Every structure is written in structure tokens, then in C-alpha cells.
Amino acid sequence: MLVNPLGLEGVFEIVPQRLEDERGFFCETYNRKSLRNTGIDIEFVQDNQSISLEIGTLRGLHFQVSPKAQDKLIRVLQGRIYDVAVDIRRASPTCGRWIGLEISAEKWNQMFVPKGFAHGFVTLEPNTSVSYKVSEYYSQEHDRSIRFDDPHIGVNWPIDVSALTVSEKDAAAPMLVDADLA
């Protein structure tokens, strides 16, 4: 298992090893002990999955506030996404900075996003299926979001933002400066 830091503290690309032969391949997509050996010691409690039918479907930027904040391990089962993590830790020297990574079923890579980051993605292929593990159960009371097109964050989405399919909730999300981060 390869674990590559992505430039913001705690955010990593994870590439599990695939064992391939003429039948196809086998892979451990998650192994707590292996991750713990790399310094990522998280107990995941819930798996989520989404399917997006169209290219340009945006989901995010989402997070949960303490005490229900979530670490996330994101992978793509089918298709391709551009995955984004935004540092929303007010005391962090990198607060408001973002990192993006293309994740795909073909590359077989994953992204680990720790607590204190907002997360979102845009689909780059139709019928994209995304699966992610979270370290805390969903809590509507603690669920928050920030605008995907906040100019102070400046995420460089690979698809024109005017062409994105966005939920009403995500379109109405506050800018980072106005967001409830506590």
C-alpha cells in the first residue's frame, strides 16, 4: 500500500496493491493495520456510496462539526472524479487552502481526508460510483457545507462551474468566511 502526502497536513493519496493475473485482480481496498503502520489510525464506522449519472455532477463541499466530525477515505468504484479537500481549521496556517486529486476506478487510488477539512468532488465520467468510509456516523445536526465556488478558496474545478449540476443545498451553502465551523 502506497501512502503519498498531498501537501496539506493529514491529506493523503492511498494506492492499494493489486494482485493481477489472467482472471483479473484481487485487492485489499482497506486494511486498518496497514494504515495504522503509516500513521493513519482511524476506526471507520460507516460506509457511504453515491452514483452520479452525468459528467459534471458536483457534491460538496461537505463536513460535520465537532463532536461529530468525520475522517473520510474516498475511492471510486466506477468512473472518475476530481476530489477536493479544503482546510477549514481556523487555527491552521493553511486554513482556506485546498488540494485536488483525480481518483478513478482505473487508477485504483483513494484519498484520505481528515477531520477539519471540507470535502467534495465533481464527476468526470457518466455513471460514476463513489464509495467512502467515515469515522463518525452521519448527524444532521452537525452537517455543514461551504460553497464549492467560494472565490476566497478558489478551487480550480476541471469543469466550468456554470456547467455543473449542483444540489439546492450545495448552491445555497455559505462562503467559508460565513460558515459555521464550530
C-alpha positions as CSV (number, residue, x, y, z in Angstrom):
1,M,0.0,0.0,0.0
2,L,1.5,3.3,-1.0
3,V,0.6,6.4,1.0
4,N,1.5,9.7,-0.6
5,P,1.2,13.1,1.2
6,L,-0.7,15.6,-0.9
7,G,0.6,18.9,0.5
8,L,-1.9,19.7,3.2
9,E,-1.3,18.2,6.7
10,G,-3.1,14.9,7.1
11,V,-4.4,14.6,3.5
12,F,-3.0,11.6,1.6
13,E,-3.4,9.6,-1.6
14,I,-3.5,5.9,-0.9
15,V,-2.9,3.3,-3.6
16,P,-3.6,-0.3,-2.5
17,Q,-1.6,-3.1,-4.1
18,R,-3.4,-5.1,-6.8
19,L,-2.6,-8.7,-7.4
20,E,-3.4,-9.4,-11.1
21,D,-3.4,-12.5,-13.3
22,E,-5.4,-13.7,-16.3
23,R,-8.6,-13.8,-14.3
24,G,-8.5,-10.2,-13.3
25,F,-7.2,-8.9,-9.9
26,F,-7.6,-9.1,-6.2
27,C,-7.0,-6.2,-3.8
28,E,-7.4,-5.3,-0.2
29,T,-9.0,-1.8,-0.5
30,Y,-8.8,-1.2,3.2
31,N,-6.7,-2.7,6.0
32,R,-6.7,-0.9,9.3
33,K,-3.4,-2.4,10.5
34,S,-1.6,-1.4,7.3
35,L,-3.0,2.1,7.5
36,R,-2.1,2.3,11.2
37,N,1.5,1.4,10.3
38,T,1.6,4.5,8.1
39,G,0.3,6.7,10.9
40,I,-3.4,6.8,9.9
41,D,-5.1,5.2,12.9
42,I,-8.8,5.6,12.3
43,E,-11.7,3.4,13.2
44,F,-14.3,3.7,10.4
45,V,-17.9,3.2,11.4
46,Q,-20.0,3.8,8.3
47,D,-19.6,3.2,4.5
48,N,-21.4,5.5,2.1
49,Q,-21.9,5.3,-1.7
50,S,-23.1,7.6,-4.3
51,I,-23.8,7.2,-8.0
52,S,-23.8,10.2,-10.3
53,L,-25.3,9.8,-13.7
54,E,-23.9,12.8,-15.5
55,I,-20.4,14.3,-16.1
56,G,-20.2,17.5,-14.1
57,T,-22.2,16.4,-11.0
58,L,-20.8,18.2,-8.0
59,R,-21.2,17.0,-4.5
60,G,-19.8,19.3,-1.8
61,L,-18.1,20.9,-0.1
62,H,-19.4,19.0,3.0
63,F,-18.2,18.4,6.6
64,Q,-19.5,17.7,10.1
65,V,-18.6,19.8,13.1
66,S,-17.3,18.5,16.4
67,P,-18.1,16.3,18.2
68,K,-19.4,14.5,15.1
69,A,-16.5,15.5,12.7
70,Q,-15.6,12.8,10.2
71,D,-12.4,11.4,8.7
72,K,-13.1,10.1,5.2
73,L,-11.5,7.5,2.9
74,I,-12.8,8.0,-0.6
75,R,-12.5,5.7,-3.6
76,V,-14.1,5.3,-7.0
77,L,-15.8,2.0,-7.9
78,Q,-16.7,3.0,-11.4
79,G,-15.7,6.1,-13.4
80,R,-13.6,9.1,-12.4
81,I,-13.8,12.1,-10.1
82,Y,-11.8,15.2,-9.2
83,D,-11.8,15.0,-5.4
84,V,-11.1,18.1,-3.3
85,A,-10.2,18.7,0.4
86,V,-10.3,22.2,1.9
87,D,-8.6,23.0,5.2
88,I,-11.3,24.6,7.4
89,R,-9.3,24.6,10.7
90,R,-9.4,28.2,11.7
91,A,-6.2,27.9,13.7
92,S,-4.3,26.2,10.8
93,P,-1.7,28.2,8.8
94,T,-3.3,26.6,5.7
95,C,-6.9,27.4,6.5
96,G,-8.8,28.0,3.3
97,R,-6.3,26.2,1.1
98,W,-7.4,23.3,-1.0
99,I,-5.9,20.2,-2.6
100,G,-7.4,18.3,-5.5
101,L,-6.7,14.8,-6.9
102,E,-8.2,12.8,-9.7
103,I,-9.4,9.5,-8.3
104,S,-10.6,6.7,-10.7
105,A,-11.5,3.1,-10.9
106,E,-8.7,2.7,-13.4
107,K,-6.0,4.3,-11.3
108,W,-7.3,2.4,-8.2
109,N,-6.3,5.2,-5.9
110,Q,-8.0,6.7,-2.9
111,M,-7.9,9.9,-0.9
112,F,-7.8,10.2,2.8
113,V,-9.4,13.4,4.2
114,P,-9.1,14.0,7.9
115,K,-11.3,15.9,10.3
116,G,-11.1,19.6,9.9
117,F,-11.5,19.5,6.1
118,A,-14.4,20.1,3.9
119,H,-14.7,17.5,1.1
120,G,-16.3,17.5,-2.3
121,F,-15.9,16.1,-5.8
122,V,-17.1,16.5,-9.4
123,T,-17.7,13.6,-11.7
124,L,-15.5,13.4,-14.9
125,E,-17.4,10.4,-16.4
126,P,-21.0,9.4,-16.6
127,N,-22.3,6.7,-14.2
128,T,-19.6,7.3,-11.6
129,S,-19.9,5.4,-8.4
130,V,-18.0,6.7,-5.3
131,S,-17.6,4.9,-2.0
132,Y,-16.3,6.3,1.2
133,K,-15.7,5.2,4.7
134,V,-16.3,7.7,7.6
135,S,-15.1,7.7,11.1
136,E,-18.3,9.1,12.6
137,Y,-22.0,8.4,12.0
138,Y,-24.0,10.9,9.9
139,S,-25.5,13.6,12.1
140,Q,-27.9,16.1,10.5
141,E,-27.5,18.4,13.5
142,H,-23.7,18.6,12.8
143,D,-23.8,18.5,9.0
144,R,-22.4,21.7,7.3
145,S,-21.2,22.8,3.9
146,I,-19.4,25.6,2.2
147,R,-19.7,27.0,-1.3
148,F,-17.9,25.0,-4.0
149,D,-17.2,28.2,-5.9
150,D,-16.1,30.4,-2.9
151,P,-13.6,32.9,-4.6
152,H,-11.5,33.1,-1.4
153,I,-10.8,29.4,-1.6
154,G,-10.5,29.3,-5.4
155,V,-10.9,25.6,-6.2
156,N,-9.9,25.1,-9.8
157,W,-12.6,22.6,-10.8
158,P,-11.7,20.9,-14.1
159,I,-15.2,21.6,-15.5
160,D,-16.7,25.1,-16.0
161,V,-18.7,25.8,-12.8
162,S,-21.6,27.2,-14.8
163,A,-22.0,23.8,-16.4
164,L,-22.0,21.8,-13.1
165,T,-25.1,20.0,-11.7
166,V,-25.3,21.1,-8.1
167,S,-28.0,20.4,-5.4
168,E,-30.0,23.2,-4.0
169,K,-28.3,22.6,-0.6
170,D,-24.8,23.0,-2.1
171,A,-25.8,26.0,-4.2
172,A,-27.1,27.8,-1.1
173,A,-24.1,26.9,1.1
174,P,-22.3,29.8,2.8
175,M,-18.8,31.1,1.9
176,L,-16.0,29.9,4.2
177,V,-15.8,33.3,6.0
178,D,-19.5,32.9,6.9
179,A,-19.6,29.2,7.6
180,D,-20.4,27.7,11.0
181,L,-17.2,25.7,11.7
182,A,-17.8,25.1,15.4
